[in-house]
């Protein structure tokens, strides 16, 4: 029984140079597809060239690991133990990046296992879906920031409520003994509808006494690197 278990742990498949090169070449080809997909679906400050190159390298490295492991149980257990030591703390700027990381890893596993058809068909489907939906972005939100005298609280709230038809969401309200500051979140759609009024929101607010400032800021999902 002991000898059987040792043979089971030591069993492995010796790959030829041609098979190894095939694994790596297919992995590079799919990695380039992932690279192009990420480049076309990301724009602005949210696009990271370094992260994109890392996706290509991740596909290739995963293929190398799978090629080494093969069907050797002992090697696979050792590799799991070695990789479990590593802690990844890189911040993900976009939720789509997680999907790209998994795509690169799964494609690498398929290439390392020699399942080229699964890797090719799966990557083609994911590529098309990401091109179709990858450009979708959340509707950018506008922040209306108001600071004025504390005695004008109710008047400020009434103006915002009426001007934006109760669709402005209060996010922050800071108060001191003398002043009050509001931060309202308004969608661009609501902002455009309200713009048809004769007076702008800033004009209406400045008609009140003791309004220190009114700022309108666009907020989006992009994070500077």
Residue frames relative to the residue before (quaternion, step in Angstrom):
aa qw qx qy qz dx dy dz
X 1.0000 0.0000 0.0000 0.0000 0.00 0.00 0.00
X 0.6535 0.5180 -0.3088 0.4574 3.56 1.00 -0.90
X 0.6574 0.5105 -0.3032 0.4640 3.57 0.97 -0.89
X 0.6269 0.5422 -0.3312 0.4508 3.58 1.05 -0.75
X 0.6645 0.5011 -0.2973 0.4679 3.56 0.97 -0.88
X 0.6399 0.5188 -0.3265 0.4634 3.58 1.05 -0.79
X 0.6435 0.5097 -0.3182 0.4742 3.58 1.00 -0.78
X 0.6378 0.5339 -0.3201 0.4535 3.57 1.04 -0.81
X 0.6796 0.4877 -0.2845 0.4683 3.57 0.99 -0.84
X 0.7343 0.4406 -0.2282 0.4632 3.55 1.05 -0.78
X 0.4994 0.6726 -0.4389 0.3247 3.56 1.21 -0.27
X 0.1305 0.7892 -0.5877 0.1213 3.55 -0.92 0.82
X 0.3934 -0.7080 0.5423 0.2234 3.49 -1.25 0.43
X 0.2752 -0.7635 0.5633 0.1547 3.56 -0.71 1.07
X 0.2419 -0.7956 0.5433 0.1154 3.55 -0.58 1.15
X 0.4469 -0.6609 0.5315 0.2846 3.52 -1.17 0.61
X 0.6644 -0.4967 0.3718 0.4167 3.55 -1.27 0.30
X 0.6294 0.5420 -0.3339 0.4457 3.57 1.02 -0.75
X 0.6619 0.5000 -0.3069 0.4666 3.61 0.96 -0.83
X 0.6404 0.5234 -0.3234 0.4597 3.57 0.99 -0.82
X 0.6683 0.4929 -0.2975 0.4711 3.56 0.93 -0.93
X 0.6149 0.5483 -0.3438 0.4506 3.59 1.06 -0.75
X 0.6347 0.5329 -0.3221 0.4576 3.58 0.94 -0.91
X 0.7218 0.4650 -0.2546 0.4448 3.55 0.81 -1.05
X 0.6481 0.5214 -0.3229 0.4514 3.60 0.98 -0.80
X 0.6581 0.4888 -0.3089 0.4823 3.59 0.94 -0.87
X 0.6343 0.5315 -0.3303 0.4540 3.59 1.01 -0.79
X 0.6496 0.5062 -0.3176 0.4700 3.59 0.97 -0.83
X 0.6406 0.5311 -0.3225 0.4511 3.59 0.99 -0.87
X 0.6893 0.4495 -0.2818 0.4934 3.59 0.89 -0.90
X 0.6046 0.5554 -0.3498 0.4512 3.59 1.09 -0.67
X 0.6372 0.5132 -0.3232 0.4756 3.59 1.05 -0.74
X 0.6106 0.5386 -0.3389 0.4714 3.58 1.09 -0.73
X 0.6500 0.4997 -0.3068 0.4834 3.58 0.97 -0.88
X 0.6244 0.5511 -0.3244 0.4485 3.58 1.00 -0.88
X 0.6943 0.4703 -0.2741 0.4708 3.59 0.85 -0.99
X 0.6306 0.5398 -0.3321 0.4480 3.57 1.02 -0.82
X 0.6687 0.4935 -0.2990 0.4689 3.58 0.90 -0.92
X 0.6588 0.5231 -0.3126 0.4411 3.58 0.96 -0.84
X 0.7057 0.4657 -0.2677 0.4620 3.60 0.98 -0.84
X 0.7340 0.4313 -0.2401 0.4665 3.60 1.06 -0.65
X 0.7073 0.3678 -0.2608 0.5444 3.60 1.25 -0.02
X 0.0328 0.7923 -0.6073 0.0487 3.54 -1.06 0.77
X 0.7396 0.4036 -0.2908 0.4534 3.54 -1.28 0.27
X 0.7916 -0.3197 0.2285 0.4680 3.54 -1.25 -0.44
X 0.5862 0.5938 -0.3770 0.4021 3.58 1.20 -0.36
X 0.6006 0.5589 -0.3659 0.4393 3.62 1.21 -0.37
X 0.0784 -0.7923 0.6050 0.0071 3.56 -0.87 1.02
X 0.3644 -0.7397 0.5252 0.2105 3.59 -0.59 1.13
X 0.6366 0.5376 -0.3332 0.4413 3.57 0.99 -0.80
X 0.6598 0.4937 -0.3113 0.4733 3.58 0.95 -0.86
X 0.6351 0.5392 -0.3302 0.4436 3.58 1.01 -0.78
X 0.6488 0.4907 -0.3108 0.4916 3.58 0.98 -0.83
X 0.6198 0.5564 -0.3368 0.4391 3.58 1.05 -0.76
X 0.6149 0.5471 -0.3471 0.4497 3.59 1.07 -0.68
X 0.6403 0.5114 -0.3138 0.4795 3.57 1.01 -0.82
X 0.6758 0.4837 -0.2890 0.4752 3.56 0.93 -0.91
X 0.6254 0.5482 -0.3383 0.4403 3.60 1.04 -0.74
X 0.6269 0.5304 -0.3301 0.4655 3.58 1.03 -0.77
X 0.6853 0.4853 -0.2767 0.4673 3.55 0.90 -0.95
X 0.6764 0.4978 -0.2984 0.4535 3.60 0.90 -0.90
X 0.6342 0.5172 -0.3330 0.4685 3.59 1.01 -0.75
X 0.6229 0.5310 -0.3302 0.4701 3.57 1.07 -0.75
X 0.6472 0.5191 -0.3194 0.4579 3.58 0.96 -0.83
X 0.6483 0.5155 -0.3184 0.4611 3.57 0.96 -0.86
X 0.6814 0.4847 -0.2906 0.4651 3.58 0.88 -0.93
X 0.6245 0.5330 -0.3403 0.4583 3.57 1.08 -0.70
X 0.6539 0.5042 -0.3089 0.4720 3.60 0.99 -0.80
X 0.6778 0.5019 -0.2995 0.4460 3.57 0.88 -0.95
X 0.0447 -0.8202 0.5643 0.0823 3.57 0.82 -1.03
X 0.6898 -0.4060 0.3246 0.5040 3.58 -0.72 -1.04
X 0.3987 0.7121 -0.4748 0.3294 3.56 1.21 0.59
X 0.3549 -0.7717 0.4919 0.1912 3.57 -0.38 1.25
X 0.6383 0.5399 -0.3361 0.4337 3.58 0.94 -0.83
X 0.6714 0.4884 -0.2961 0.4722 3.57 0.93 -0.90
X 0.6485 0.5278 -0.3250 0.4418 3.57 0.96 -0.82
X 0.6518 0.5009 -0.3148 0.4744 3.59 0.98 -0.79
X 0.6555 0.5069 -0.3098 0.4663 3.56 0.99 -0.80
X 0.6501 0.5172 -0.3168 0.4577 3.57 1.01 -0.80
X 0.6243 0.5290 -0.3312 0.4698 3.58 1.02 -0.79
X 0.6649 0.5050 -0.3030 0.4594 3.58 0.94 -0.86
X 0.6659 0.5026 -0.3049 0.4594 3.57 0.99 -0.83
X 0.7035 0.4687 -0.2704 0.4608 3.58 0.90 -0.91
X 0.5995 0.5824 -0.3628 0.4121 3.58 1.15 -0.53
X 0.5712 0.5911 -0.3769 0.4270 3.59 1.25 -0.35
X 0.6509 0.5466 -0.3134 0.4234 3.57 1.09 -0.76
X 0.1330 -0.7714 0.6188 0.0656 3.56 -1.03 0.85
X 0.1788 -0.7934 0.5770 0.0748 3.56 -0.71 1.11
X 0.0155 -0.8279 0.5590 -0.0443 3.56 -0.61 1.16
X 0.3312 0.7479 -0.5121 0.2619 3.59 1.15 0.48
X 0.4157 -0.7175 0.5011 0.2475 3.57 -0.81 1.01
X 0.3106 -0.7319 0.5801 0.1771 3.55 -0.98 0.91
X 0.2974 -0.7975 0.5014 0.1555 3.58 -0.48 1.20
X 0.7872 0.1661 -0.0679 0.5900 3.57 1.09 -0.66
X 0.5243 -0.6547 0.4398 0.3209 3.58 -0.91 0.88
X 0.5876 0.5818 -0.3699 0.4237 3.59 1.15 -0.50
X 0.5628 0.6199 -0.3855 0.3879 3.59 1.15 -0.58
X 0.6011 0.5623 -0.3588 0.4401 3.58 1.09 -0.67
X 0.6444 0.5163 -0.3165 0.4669 3.58 1.00 -0.84
X 0.6523 0.5093 -0.3168 0.4634 3.60 1.01 -0.76
X 0.6255 0.5312 -0.3414 0.4582 3.59 1.02 -0.74
X 0.6723 0.4805 -0.2937 0.4805 3.58 0.92 -0.91
X 0.6097 0.5468 -0.3486 0.4558 3.60 1.04 -0.75
X 0.6723 0.4971 -0.3010 0.4586 3.59 0.87 -0.94
X 0.6733 0.4961 -0.3025 0.4572 3.59 0.91 -0.89
X 0.6826 0.4856 -0.2919 0.4616 3.60 0.86 -0.96
X 0.6339 0.5147 -0.3322 0.4722 3.59 1.00 -0.78
X 0.6479 0.5162 -0.3156 0.4629 3.59 1.01 -0.79
X 0.6323 0.5244 -0.3298 0.4651 3.58 1.02 -0.79
X 0.6602 0.5095 -0.3080 0.4579 3.58 0.92 -0.91
X 0.6716 0.4890 -0.3017 0.4677 3.60 0.93 -0.89
X 0.6657 0.5083 -0.3062 0.4524 3.58 0.98 -0.83
X 0.6922 0.4487 -0.2674 0.4981 3.56 1.16 -0.62
X 0.5197 -0.6646 0.3996 0.3585 3.59 1.29 -0.10
X 0.5085 0.6284 -0.4360 0.3955 3.61 1.22 0.24
X 0.0670 -0.8535 0.5166 0.0107 3.55 0.52 1.21
X 0.6319 0.5550 -0.3390 0.4217 3.57 1.00 -0.80
X 0.6504 0.5022 -0.3086 0.4791 3.57 0.97 -0.89
X 0.6589 0.5146 -0.3065 0.4552 3.59 0.92 -0.91
X 0.6935 0.4880 -0.2821 0.4487 3.58 0.90 -0.94
X 0.6964 0.4623 -0.2823 0.4706 3.59 0.81 -1.00
X 0.6606 0.5111 -0.3086 0.4551 3.58 0.91 -0.91
X 0.6768 0.4877 -0.2960 0.4653 3.59 0.92 -0.91
X 0.6266 0.5376 -0.3401 0.4503 3.59 1.03 -0.72
X 0.6636 0.4969 -0.3042 0.4693 3.58 0.96 -0.87
X 0.6609 0.4977 -0.3047 0.4718 3.57 0.92 -0.92
X 0.6236 0.5538 -0.3323 0.4405 3.59 1.00 -0.83
X 0.6789 0.4862 -0.2860 0.4700 3.58 0.88 -0.95
X 0.6646 0.5091 -0.3063 0.4532 3.60 0.93 -0.90
X 0.6831 0.4794 -0.2952 0.4652 3.58 0.94 -0.85
X 0.6221 0.5175 -0.3479 0.4735 3.59 1.08 -0.60
X 0.6723 0.5061 -0.2902 0.4557 3.56 1.07 -0.80
X 0.8201 0.2399 -0.0921 0.5112 3.56 0.89 -0.96
X 0.5067 0.6997 -0.4051 0.2992 3.59 1.21 -0.26
X 0.6595 0.5132 -0.3085 0.4544 3.58 1.16 -0.53
X 0.4805 0.6702 -0.4454 0.3488 3.59 1.25 -0.16
X 0.0353 -0.7934 0.6075 -0.0120 3.55 -0.88 0.96
X 0.5673 -0.5673 0.4657 0.3736 3.50 -1.22 0.42
X 0.5595 -0.5888 0.4618 0.3563 3.51 -1.14 0.67
X 0.4342 -0.7115 0.4848 0.2650 3.55 -0.65 1.12
X 0.2884 -0.7732 0.5471 0.1401 3.54 -0.96 0.88
X 0.3135 -0.7300 0.5794 0.1818 3.52 -1.20 0.62
X 0.2189 -0.7605 0.5994 0.1203 3.54 -1.02 0.85
X 0.1570 -0.7618 0.6242 0.0736 3.55 -0.86 1.03
X 0.0731 -0.8175 0.5709 -0.0211 3.56 -0.45 1.27
X 0.0161 -0.8147 0.5761 -0.0641 3.55 -0.62 1.16
X 0.0014 -0.7760 0.6307 0.0033 3.54 -1.01 0.85
X 0.1651 0.7916 -0.5698 0.1466 3.54 -0.81 1.01
X 0.7205 -0.4001 0.3221 0.4659 3.51 -1.32 -0.21
X 0.5688 -0.6301 0.4091 0.3349 3.54 -1.03 0.78
X 0.6117 0.5692 -0.3479 0.4252 3.57 1.14 -0.54
X 0.6705 0.4916 -0.2944 0.4713 3.60 1.28 -0.26
X 0.2663 0.8137 -0.4882 0.1690 3.61 1.27 0.19
X 0.7381 0.4385 -0.2474 0.4492 3.55 0.60 -1.19
X 0.6379 0.5253 -0.3315 0.4552 3.59 1.03 -0.70
X 0.6430 0.5156 -0.3211 0.4665 3.59 0.98 -0.84
X 0.6677 0.5031 -0.2990 0.4601 3.57 0.89 -0.95
X 0.6518 0.5214 -0.3171 0.4502 3.60 1.00 -0.80
X 0.6504 0.5160 -0.3173 0.4583 3.57 0.98 -0.85
X 0.6642 0.4940 -0.3032 0.4721 3.59 0.90 -0.92
X 0.6456 0.5338 -0.3164 0.4451 3.58 0.93 -0.91
X 0.7238 0.4381 -0.2496 0.4711 3.59 0.83 -0.96
X 0.6679 0.5269 -0.3163 0.4198 3.58 0.92 -0.90
X 0.7833 0.2950 -0.1531 0.5253 3.58 0.95 -0.86
X 0.4729 -0.7184 0.4133 0.2990 3.59 1.23 0.50
X 0.6730 -0.5381 0.2719 0.4284 3.57 0.93 0.99
X 0.5573 0.6231 -0.3831 0.3929 3.62 1.20 0.40
X 0.5226 0.5894 -0.4326 0.4386 3.58 1.24 0.33
X 0.2581 -0.7903 0.5434 0.1166 3.55 -0.72 1.11
X 0.3408 -0.7368 0.5499 0.1965 3.55 -0.73 1.08
X 0.1549 -0.8123 0.5601 0.0508 3.57 -0.64 1.15
X 0.8066 0.0300 0.0241 0.5898 3.58 0.94 -0.85
X 0.0130 0.7561 -0.6543 -0.0065 3.51 -1.15 0.74
X 0.0440 -0.8036 0.5928 -0.0296 3.55 -0.44 1.27
X 0.0360 -0.8115 0.5832 -0.0034 3.57 -0.86 0.92
X 0.1086 -0.7169 0.6803 0.1069 3.49 -1.34 0.53
X 0.7406 -0.3898 0.2806 0.4699 3.54 -1.24 -0.11
X 0.7970 0.3003 -0.1367 0.5058 3.57 1.07 -0.74
X 0.7997 0.2718 -0.1207 0.5216 3.61 1.08 -0.65
X 0.1564 -0.7456 0.6375 0.1150 3.51 -1.37 0.29
X 0.1022 -0.7881 0.6058 0.0394 3.58 -1.03 0.82
X 0.1349 -0.7891 0.5979 0.0411 3.54 -0.90 1.03
X 0.0644 -0.7403 0.6641 0.0823 3.53 -1.23 0.59
X 0.0692 -0.7988 0.5975 -0.0099 3.55 -0.52 1.26
X 0.2518 -0.7411 0.6019 0.1585 3.56 -1.14 0.70
X 0.0056 -0.7998 0.5968 -0.0638 3.55 -0.76 1.13
X 0.4246 -0.6890 0.5170 0.2789 3.59 -0.91 0.83
X 0.6204 -0.5591 0.3930 0.3849 3.57 -1.18 0.48
X 0.6046 0.5696 -0.3488 0.4339 3.55 1.10 -0.70
X 0.6722 0.4740 -0.2867 0.4911 3.58 0.93 -0.91
X 0.6283 0.5451 -0.3295 0.4467 3.57 1.04 -0.81
X 0.6631 0.5000 -0.3083 0.4639 3.60 0.97 -0.84
X 0.6448 0.5203 -0.3252 0.4559 3.59 0.99 -0.81
X 0.6828 0.4880 -0.2878 0.4613 3.57 0.99 -0.84
X 0.5867 0.6172 -0.3654 0.3760 3.59 1.18 -0.53
X 0.5780 0.5968 -0.3831 0.4037 3.62 1.21 -0.29
X 0.4891 0.6587 -0.4356 0.3704 3.59 1.23 -0.18
X 0.6202 -0.5738 0.3894 0.3667 3.54 -1.18 0.61
X 0.7765 0.2373 -0.1279 0.5695 3.56 1.00 -0.82
X 0.4587 -0.6635 0.5129 0.2938 3.56 -1.08 0.72
X 0.6565 -0.5102 0.3745 0.4105 3.54 -1.28 0.33
X 0.6316 0.5329 -0.3422 0.4472 3.59 1.04 -0.70
X 0.6402 0.5203 -0.3318 0.4574 3.60 0.99 -0.80
X 0.6648 0.5096 -0.3092 0.4504 3.56 0.92 -0.88
X 0.6830 0.4844 -0.2979 0.4583 3.56 0.94 -0.84
X 0.6830 0.4894 -0.3003 0.4513 3.58 0.95 -0.82
X 0.5286 0.6068 -0.4159 0.4235 3.57 1.26 -0.17
X 0.5889 0.5361 -0.3658 0.4817 3.54 1.27 -0.40
X 0.4916 -0.6477 0.4854 0.3213 3.54 -1.16 0.40
X 0.8495 0.2026 -0.1519 0.4628 3.52 -1.25 0.60
X 0.3576 0.6701 -0.5563 0.3371 3.60 0.87 0.96
X 0.3236 -0.7882 0.4954 0.1692 3.58 -0.51 1.18
X 0.7746 -0.2079 0.1350 0.5819 3.58 0.92 -0.88
X 0.1526 -0.7275 0.6592 0.1136 3.52 -1.40 0.41
X 0.0237 -0.8028 0.5950 -0.0296 3.58 -0.60 1.14
X 0.1270 -0.7567 0.6368 0.0758 3.56 -1.09 0.81
X 0.0196 -0.8250 0.5605 -0.0700 3.57 -0.51 1.24
X 0.3515 -0.7158 0.5601 0.2243 3.58 -1.00 0.82
X 0.1260 -0.7831 0.6078 0.0386 3.54 -0.94 0.97
X 0.0504 0.7998 -0.5966 0.0426 3.59 -0.83 0.96
X 0.6775 -0.5406 0.3512 0.3540 3.54 -1.37 0.07
X 0.5324 0.6472 -0.4155 0.3535 3.58 1.21 -0.17
X 0.1513 -0.7767 0.6089 0.0555 3.52 -1.02 0.91
X 0.4317 -0.7025 0.4959 0.2722 3.57 -0.76 0.96
X 0.3928 -0.7181 0.5242 0.2350 3.55 -0.98 0.81
